[in-house]
Amino acid sequence: MKVPLLDLQAQYATIREKVRKAVDDVFESQRFILGSQVSALEKEIAEFCGVPYAVGVASGTDALLLSLKALGVGQGDSVVTVPFTFFATAGAIVNLGALPLFVDIEPAGFEMDPEKLSDFFLGECTFSLSTHKIVHKSSKTTVKAILPVHLYGQCADMDEILAVARRYNLPVVEDACQAIGAAYGNKKAGAIGDLGCFSFFPSKNLGGAGDGGMVVTSDAQLAERVRLLRTHGAQATYFHSIVGFNSRLDELQAAVLRAKLPHLQAWSEARSENASRYGKDFQEAGLLSHATPPAILPNRSHIFHQYVIRCKMRDELHEFLKAADIGTAIYYPVSLHEQECFRFLNYGASDLPQSHTASKEVLALPIYPELTDAQRQYVVNSIAEFYRGK
Ligand SMILES: Cc1ncc(COP(=O)(O)O)c(C=O)c1O
């Protein structure tokens, strides 16, 4: 048997006609940039998230970049985030000339640890009474924002993070690129902080036919600023009030995403169903002493963008499953504080121990909605075979 990590062919087979019609309609209109598809998708995503504003941009990376820029992040500033995430989270900060300052994750859900966040401000920052700025003592940068990541499809502990943010009067940008539709209490990922960022990379729960992203917010001014930033800062063509970027979601992507959006809820529920079946299978196979299934943290619903176990002998298991034709992946093998390009930040591996340990132990298993019972059982049986006698 063969089990890919993700099977987009299987998904496409169920929506082929709708997607082709949507693409055809865009070609017939010959309107490819900022037309009715993008504005309709913006309305639909805003409604889906329960916010008044959504702005389509070229990627999740740009959603982060434009959100931070809209908050005024630039040279001499810093943004507090986690190192256990996809590169873009910190890359966006550095590309604005600012510094990423890392706080560690909590081990159960791999999300930003609010206690560590609080300790960071108490121990490493000062409040300037003259400028009313939060200054990071050792880098002498001004802390401009907090950027938690809703990793794998589950929200970080936003109440606690927002409580810290309010204490220091700092805005919160949610990296919700992996978490569209995930809930925290009665709010949706992306709609909890000041700005929320989504990615429509093809492998995401809502994936386009290429790159795409969106920023959501309840703040009219921030929405307007992101809107300006995506078109080189021009309100009217050729009249530029600020310097921005070329970062628009295009009509073809928006049309494909609109064809897929009505299925998103059911797809995420199917992933969640697969996750609970995996959990039972792991228990029945006696695997819990070798591999820990993901935890669903209190007050949250998980959309299982990834189903990530924490396991012993991770690299050997990864190879064993590859040989058994099972696709798995390591998200992420090197925590950002240990990346070569961030050596200048001067972090040691042990400065962020939970992130370091997670990078050695995590393994993502196939969880896509079309995964069959037989495929899932083959994955679990293969893992059990690997650990037999170990
Ligand atoms: C956590 C996280 N942040 C940012 C991004 C960047 O999104 P994109 O690939 O659309 O630029 C991704 C997705 O790849 C992601 O998973």
The ligand as an ORCA input file, in Angstrom:
! r2SCAN-3c Opt
* xyz 0 1
  C       3.156     29.238     10.020
  C       3.316     29.770      8.637
  N       3.629     31.065      8.472
  C       3.755     31.605      7.254
  C       3.592     30.841      6.113
  C       3.838     31.481      4.793
  O       2.822     31.296      3.875
  P       3.120     31.247      2.302
  O       3.811     29.973      2.018
  O       1.763     31.351      1.700
  O       3.966     32.438      1.990
  C       3.253     29.496      6.240
  C       2.972     28.622      5.074
  O       3.686     28.136      4.330
  C       3.142     28.943      7.529
  O       2.851     27.644      7.684
*
